[in-house]
């Protein structure tokens, strides 16, 4: 796992939400890099949610998938997704 990806995951496990800009400033990288690492983490199965913050920017947080999300994934991919 890349260093930036590890840092993004560790930051999100704090339970707080962060914008790509905030994390880019913390890790001294670009917002595009953060967005790409969030996408990588999502593809690995992490439940990273996007919320619109009060300032209108997208903020990310790590969460647990709801029953509705699990049901939607099952409907799309079938039981193979959960093996």
C-alpha positions in Angstrom: 0.0 0.0 0.0 1.4 3.4 -0.9 2.5 5.8 1.8 -0.1 8.4 0.9 -2.8 5.7 0.8 -1.7 4.5 4.3 -1.8 8.1 5.6 -5.3 8.7 4.1 -6.6 5.5 5.6 -5.1 6.3 9.0 -6.5 9.9 8.9 -10.0 8.6 8.0 -9.9 6.0 10.8 -9.9 8.9 13.3 -13.6 9.1 12.8 -13.6 12.7 11.5 -14.3 13.8 8.0 -11.7 15.6 5.8 -11.8 17.3 2.4 -9.2 16.3 -0.2 -7.8 19.8 0.2 -7.3 19.4 3.9 -5.5 16.0 3.4 -3.5 17.4 0.5 -2.2 20.2 2.8 -1.4 17.7 5.6 0.5 15.3 3.4 1.9 18.0 1.0 0.5 16.5 -2.1 -2.3 17.4 -4.6 -6.1 17.1 -4.2 -6.0 14.8 -7.3 -3.6 12.4 -5.5 -5.9 12.3 -2.5 -9.0 11.6 -4.6 -7.1 8.8 -6.5 -6.0 7.2 -3.2 -9.6 7.4 -1.9 -10.7 5.6 -5.0 -8.0 3.0 -4.5 -9.2 2.4 -0.9 -12.8 2.1 -2.0 -11.8 -0.5 -4.7 -10.2 -2.5 -1.9 -13.5 -2.6 0.0 -13.2 0.3 2.5 -16.5 2.1 3.0 -15.5 5.7 2.4 -18.4 8.1 2.1 -18.5 11.5 0.5 -20.4 14.3 2.2 -20.8 17.9 1.2 -19.3 20.0 3.9 -20.7 23.3 5.1 -18.2 25.1 2.8 -19.6 23.3 -0.2 -16.6 21.0 -0.7 -16.7 17.2 -0.7 -15.5 15.7 2.6 -14.6 12.0 3.1 -15.3 9.9 6.1 -14.8 6.2 6.8 -17.9 4.4 7.8 -19.8 1.1 7.9 -22.0 0.1 5.0 -25.7 0.2 5.7 -27.9 -2.8 5.1 -29.2 -1.0 2.0 -25.7 -0.7 0.6 -24.9 -4.3 1.2 -28.2 -5.3 -0.4 -27.5 -3.1 -3.4 -24.0 -4.6 -3.8 -25.5 -8.1 -3.6 -28.1 -7.2 -6.2 -25.4 -6.0 -8.6 -22.6 -8.6 -8.0 -24.4 -11.5 -6.4 -23.0 -13.7 -3.6 -19.5 -13.9 -5.2 -18.9 -10.4 -3.9 -19.0 -11.7 -0.3 -16.8 -14.8 -0.6 
